[in-house]
Amino acid sequence: MAETKFSQRDDIIRHLMTEGSITAWEAIKEYGSTRLSAIVYELRKQGWNIESEMVTAKNRYGNPVTFARYHFKSKPTDTKPTQPKTNRLLAQLRFDRLLRWFKRGK
């Protein structure tokens, strides 16, 4: 059986749903995605409830750095009136496809 290939966007959704949160560095290391904020922006436009938390830590030189950690809160719902219907349906289809993939793998 052929292996299912997912886009970076799908990888980010799967990571958020299974791990609960992700940072830009995790997205780069795990999925080669260098534009996490753009992916999160598009997901939010499609109705995904993703919250940002600004985290301050020290880099390898001991200097303070601030970065975002994105937290998954909920999948798209049909209650968002400003979201076009086609985007809601597409987001739901992607979510359903990922959910089936998760269940099949367990």
C-alpha positions as CSV (number, residue, x, y, z in Angstrom):
1,M,0.0,0.0,0.0
2,A,1.4,3.4,-0.9
3,E,2.3,5.7,1.9
4,T,0.1,8.8,2.2
5,K,1.9,12.1,1.7
6,F,0.8,15.1,3.6
7,S,1.6,18.8,3.1
8,Q,3.5,20.8,5.7
9,R,0.1,22.3,6.6
10,D,-1.3,18.8,7.3
11,D,1.8,18.0,9.3
12,I,1.3,21.1,11.4
13,I,-2.4,20.3,12.0
14,R,-1.5,16.7,13.0
15,H,1.2,17.9,15.3
16,L,-1.1,20.5,17.0
17,M,-3.8,17.9,17.4
18,T,-1.5,15.2,18.9
19,E,1.0,17.3,20.8
20,G,-1.2,20.3,21.6
21,S,1.3,23.0,20.7
22,I,4.2,23.8,18.4
23,T,7.0,26.4,18.0
24,A,8.7,27.6,14.8
25,W,11.9,25.7,15.7
26,E,9.9,22.4,16.2
27,A,8.2,23.0,12.8
28,I,11.6,23.4,11.1
29,K,13.2,20.4,12.8
30,E,10.2,18.0,12.4
31,Y,8.7,19.1,9.1
32,G,11.1,21.5,7.3
33,S,8.4,24.2,7.6
34,T,10.0,27.6,7.8
35,R,6.8,29.6,7.6
36,L,4.8,28.4,10.7
37,S,3.2,31.8,11.3
38,A,1.9,31.9,7.7
39,I,0.4,28.4,8.1
40,V,-1.2,29.3,11.5
41,Y,-2.6,32.5,9.9
42,E,-4.2,30.5,7.1
43,L,-5.6,27.9,9.5
44,R,-7.1,30.7,11.6
45,K,-8.8,32.2,8.5
46,Q,-10.3,28.8,7.9
47,G,-11.8,28.7,11.4
48,W,-9.2,26.7,13.4
49,N,-9.0,28.0,17.0
50,I,-5.2,28.3,17.6
51,E,-3.9,30.5,20.4
52,S,-0.5,32.2,20.5
53,E,1.7,32.3,23.6
54,M,4.8,34.4,23.7
55,V,7.6,32.6,25.4
56,T,10.9,34.0,26.6
57,A,13.9,31.8,27.0
58,K,17.7,32.0,26.7
59,N,19.5,31.2,23.5
60,R,22.7,29.2,23.3
61,Y,24.7,32.4,24.2
62,G,22.6,33.1,27.2
63,N,20.8,36.0,25.7
64,P,17.0,36.3,26.2
65,V,14.9,35.6,23.1
66,T,11.1,35.7,22.6
67,F,9.2,33.4,20.3
68,A,5.6,32.2,19.8
69,R,4.2,28.8,20.9
70,Y,1.0,28.0,19.1
71,H,-1.7,26.0,21.0
72,F,-4.5,24.0,19.4
73,K,-7.8,24.7,21.0
74,S,-10.5,23.4,18.6
75,K,-11.2,22.4,15.0
76,P,-13.2,24.7,12.7
77,T,-16.9,25.0,13.5
78,D,-19.8,26.1,11.4
79,T,-20.7,28.9,13.8
80,K,-18.2,31.4,12.4
81,P,-20.3,33.7,10.2
82,T,-17.4,35.6,8.5
83,Q,-15.9,32.4,7.1
84,P,-16.8,31.4,3.6
85,K,-18.7,28.1,3.4
86,T,-16.3,26.5,1.0
87,N,-13.3,27.2,3.4
88,R,-15.3,25.6,6.3
89,L,-16.1,22.5,4.3
90,L,-12.5,22.2,3.1
91,A,-11.1,22.5,6.6
92,Q,-13.6,19.9,7.9
93,L,-12.7,17.5,5.1
94,R,-9.0,17.9,5.9
95,F,-9.7,17.3,9.6
96,D,-11.8,14.2,8.8
97,R,-9.1,12.8,6.5
98,L,-6.4,13.3,9.2
99,L,-8.7,11.8,11.9
100,R,-9.2,8.7,9.7
101,W,-5.4,8.5,9.1
102,F,-4.8,8.6,12.9
103,K,-7.3,5.9,13.6
104,R,-6.0,3.7,10.9
105,G,-2.4,3.9,12.3
106,K,-3.4,2.9,15.8
